Amino acid sequence: MEQVVYKINQADNVATALTPVSPGLAQLRGAAVATVEAHEAIKMGHKIALLPIPCGAQIIKYGISIGCATRDIRQGDWVHLHVMRSNYDERSSHLDVVTGAPKDVKYE
């Protein structure tokens, strides 16, 4: 099965997986046409770094900053809440990466 990621805006430093991505080459489409090598599995709808993003740098999608890297991100890495803080959700750093459930609240 072909692995495809989509870069929305020329300024973006991430692309969105249109298919599940396994480690290896993925076709890059959209604002750029090329390939990117994934270092890890990336679920459909999640982001992949198109270039190295240092800790503290902005994550750019849609041509705007959607968040900030909380650690160094290599080109080809999965970009999600485990390596970034969202500009739009103050609690994003407290959500489970897989389920999205809050980790800062105890339910009894």
Backbone as a ProteinNet text record, in pm:
[ID]
protein_1_A
[PRIMARY]
MEQVVYKINQADNVATALTPVSPGLAQLRGAAVATVEAHEAIKMGHKIALLPIPCGAQIIKYGISIGCATRDIRQGDWVHLHVMRSNYDERSSHLDVVTGAPKDVKYE
[TERTIARY]
84.3	0	89	53.5	129.5	109.9	219.3	215.5	216.4	117.3	102.8	85	162	146.1	120.9	54.9	11.8	58.6	132.2	177.9	78.5	11.4	-97	-46.7	52.8	101.6	252.2	304.6	448.6	531.6	479.9	554	553.6	471.1	455.9	585.5	612.5	724.6	677.2	545.9	486.6	391.5	366	265.5	172.4	53.5	-46.4	-51.5	-52.7	-59.8	-200.3	-209.4	-337.9	-363.9	-259.7	-267.7	-186.7	-206.9	-114.1	26.8	126	264.7	348.8	424.2	520.8	659.2	757.6	892.9	932.2	989.1	1028.2	978.2	989.7	953.4	802.8	760.5	620.6	619.8	521.2	505.7	454	520.9	480.1	405.8	283.2	201.1	150.8	88.4	32.4	121.3	157.1	238.3	379.1	416.7	545.4	525.8	597	589.9	729.7	744	873.1	845.8	943.8	926.7	984.1	940.9	997	1010.8	1118.5	1139.9	1091.7	992.8	938.4	1029.4	1053.2	1135.5	1052.9	921.7	834.1	695.7	610.8	472.6	397.8	318	238.2	95.8	0.5	-139.7	-193.8	-290.9	-357.7	-414.2	-394	-442.3	-341.5	-232.8	-129.9	-21.8	67.1	167.4	304.7	381.7	520.4	605.2	720.3	811.4	877.5	874	935	1079.4	1119.9	1257.4	1281.7	1406.8	1432	1365.1	1302.2	1236.5	1296.7	1377	1440.9	1340.6	1375.2	1293	1270.1	1144.5	1108.9	1063.8	1090	1049.7	901	846.4	704.3	677.4	563.4	512.9	420.4	451.9	377.4	292.8	160.5	64.5	-38	-89.1	-181.1	-111.2	22.2	96.8	101.2	50.7	50.5	104	144.4	191.8	73.4	80.2	-24.1	26.1	156.3	211.8	361.5	420	562.4	623.2	739	808.2	855.7	829.5	872.7	1002.2	1051.2	1182.7	1227.7	1352.1	1402.2	1327.2	1284.6	1211.5	1294.1	1321.5	1397.7	1305.9	1359.9	1285.8	1240.7	1113.5	1060.1	998	1004.6	942.7	793.3	721.5	579.8	569.7	483.7	464.1	323.3	316.6	188.2	210.1	116.2	120	236.8	302.5	417.4	543.6	543.6	660.8	627	503	462.7	356.2	343.8	237.3	151.8	22.2	-71.1	-90.3	-103	-137.8	-285.9	-365.2	-510.1	-573.9	-498.6	-553.9	-452.5	-479.1	-386.3	-360.7	-456.9	-443.7	-378.2	-337.7	-288.5	-173.3	-89.6	22.9	-20.8	-148.3	-200.3	-292.4	-295.3	-382.1	-302.4	-364.4	-302.1	-283.4	-165.2	-131.9	-219.8	-255.3	-331.9	-481.9	-532.6	-677.7	-730.5	-643.4	-688.7	-751.3	-755.3	-814.1	-722.7	-780.9	-698.3	-623.6	-496.8	-416.7	-404	-457	-442.9	-568.2	-662.2	-786.8	-802.7	-834.8	-860.5	-1010.6	-1055.6	-1197.2	-1210.4	-1301.8	-1318.2	-1454.9
-118.3	0	124.9	220.1	344.9	426.4	485	572.2	715.7	796	931.5	1029.3	1139.7	1250.8	1377	1474.3	1593.7	1720.5	1804.1	1934.1	2039.3	2106.5	2197.5	2330.2	2388.5	2521.4	2515	2591.6	2590.3	2619.4	2698	2734.6	2624.4	2520.5	2416.5	2338.9	2304.2	2216.4	2077.2	2052.1	1920.3	1890.5	1761.3	1716.4	1621.1	1600.7	1513.8	1380.8	1271	1137.9	1114	1089.8	1056.7	906.8	829.4	684.8	651.5	534.5	494.2	487.7	531.6	534.5	443.8	355.4	270.8	329.9	289.6	339.4	313.4	415.1	405	525.5	520.1	633.8	651.5	778.7	815.8	921.9	917.4	1017.4	1146.8	1257.3	1388.7	1458	1499.8	1567.2	1699.7	1778.9	1906.8	2021.3	2105.2	2224.3	2187.4	2061.6	2012.7	1868.6	1827.6	1689.1	1630.4	1530.4	1466.1	1342.5	1302.6	1194.8	1240.6	1173.6	1194.9	1056.8	1035.5	906.4	910.3	826.9	818	729.6	772.9	695.5	601.3	623.5	544.8	538.2	452.8	442.1	571	616.9	738.5	707.4	730.1	701.2	800.9	755.6	843.2	964.2	1082.2	1205.2	1271.9	1202.8	1259.8	1325.2	1398.4	1478.8	1411.8	1442.4	1400	1525	1530.6	1645	1637.3	1748.1	1755	1802.9	1855.1	1898.7	1898.1	1905.5	1908.9	2031.5	2010.8	2119.1	2120.4	2222.2	2225.2	2253.3	2209.2	2237.1	2387.8	2426	2566.7	2629.3	2562.3	2616.1	2592	2671	2661.5	2543.1	2477.2	2375.4	2450.1	2445.6	2521.8	2427.4	2451.1	2377.3	2479.3	2465.4	2563.8	2698.7	2701.4	2825.5	2909	2854.7	2926.3	2836.3	2896.7	2819.8	2754.1	2621.4	2549.9	2506.8	2524.8	2484.3	2503.2	2450.6	2468.5	2332.5	2302.7	2177	2176.6	2068.4	2055.7	1976	1927.6	1862.1	1868.8	1837.8	1834.3	1725.6	1759.3	1666.5	1647.6	1522.7	1494	1493.1	1523.8	1506.8	1361.4	1339.2	1203.7	1152.3	1229.5	1187.7	1218.4	1140.8	1162.8	1288.7	1381.1	1505.2	1502.3	1492.3	1486.8	1543.7	1526.1	1589	1544.6	1435	1389.6	1470.2	1551.5	1631.4	1777.9	1816.6	1955	1999.6	2131.1	2192.2	2270.9	2249.2	2315.1	2461.8	2546.8	2687.6	2703.7	2601.8	2615.2	2543.1	2459.8	2384	2384.2	2463.1	2473.4	2338.2	2246.7	2117.8	2012.7	2047	1945.3	1863.6	1922.2	1847.7	1748.5	1753	1661.8	1554.8	1541.7	1443.6	1319.8	1203.2	1078.6	1082	1047.6	1056.7	964.1	847.7	750.2	775.5	794.2	803.4	946.4	1043.1	1182.1	1210.4	1111.6	1128.2	1214.5	1301.6	1384.2	1298.8	1330.6	1259.3	1341.3	1464.2	1551.2	1550.8	1460.3	1450.9	1308.8	1292.2	1158.7	1137.6	1028.4	989.7	879.5	898.9	796.3	737.6
0	0	0	-81.7	-89.4	38.2	86.9	204.3	154.1	197.3	145.1	260.6	255.2	349.2	267.6	329.9	256.4	326.6	253.6	304	254.4	346.3	311.6	257.3	323.1	287.1	268.7	176.1	148.2	273.6	367.5	488.6	595.2	578.7	681.1	703.4	831.2	861.7	901.9	888.6	909.8	794.5	773.3	677.8	751.9	699.3	760.8	686.8	761.1	700.6	645.5	514.4	451.9	454.5	484.2	502	626.3	684	790	730.9	808.5	761.6	850.7	787.6	857.4	834.8	915.4	888.7	743.4	680.6	540.2	463.2	331.6	247	235.1	240.8	217.4	108.5	22.1	-82.8	-21.4	-50.2	-2	-115.1	-87.6	-188.1	-133.1	-220.2	-178.8	-219.8	-122.7	-149.8	-194.6	-178.8	-226.6	-271.4	-372.3	-417.7	-407.4	-325.8	-301.3	-215.9	-138.5	-42.2	91.3	196.3	328.9	391.3	465.3	528.9	673.2	704	839.7	924.9	1048.3	1142.1	1228.1	1230	1316.6	1253.6	1308.7	1260.2	1293.3	1197.5	1215.9	1171.2	1259.3	1228	1126.1	1048.8	954.7	1030	974.6	1037.2	1128.7	1160.9	1247	1161.9	1227.5	1157.8	1156	1049.3	1035.4	1012.7	1077.8	1061.1	924.1	851.9	719.1	724.5	839.8	861.5	1011	1054.3	1198.4	1261.8	1377.9	1450.7	1591.4	1623.9	1756.1	1867.9	1987.8	2105.5	2115.4	2134.5	2146.8	2016.1	1903.2	1772.6	1747.7	1657.9	1624.8	1531.8	1553.8	1462.6	1366.5	1236.5	1137.5	1052.1	1052.6	969.9	923.4	802.7	741.9	721.7	727.4	714.6	840.9	953.1	1080.8	1192.5	1303	1417.3	1487.8	1502.9	1577.2	1713.8	1739.2	1867.6	1870.8	1977.2	2003.5	2037.6	1981.7	2011.2	2156.2	2227.9	2366.8	2378.6	2265.6	2258.1	2112.7	2086.7	1949.5	1872.1	1751.1	1664.8	1537.8	1502.9	1381.6	1259.5	1144.3	1019.8	1012.4	981.8	972.6	1100.1	1209.5	1336.1	1338.5	1417.7	1445.4	1530.7	1493.2	1567.7	1625.4	1757.6	1827.9	1968.1	2055.6	2187.9	2275.7	2241.1	2320.1	2290	2182.1	2146.4	2119.8	2149.5	2124.5	2224.1	2237.8	2317.4	2219.8	2224.7	2133.8	2169.9	2068.9	2091.1	2124	2097.8	2104.5	2221.9	2290.7	2402.8	2515.7	2620.7	2733.7	2799.6	2789.2	2855.6	2767.4	2645.5	2552	2608.6	2690.1	2746	2853.1	2894.8	2996.5	2938.4	2804.5	2740.6	2701.2	2716.2	2673.3	2522.3	2475.4	2333.7	2249.1	2301.5	2223.5	2233.8	2355.7	2374.6	2376.7	2406.4	2420.4	2556.1	2645.3	2778.5	2865.1	2948.9	3037.1	3139.7	3162.6	3263.2	3390.8	3390.3	3506.8	3594.2	3565.1	3641.2	3689.9	3818.5	3872.7	3881.8	3824.7	3831.9	3933.4	4028.5	4133.1	4128.6
[MASK]
++++++++++++++++++++++++++++++++++++++++++++++++++++++++++++++++++++++++++++++++++++++++++++++++++++++++++++

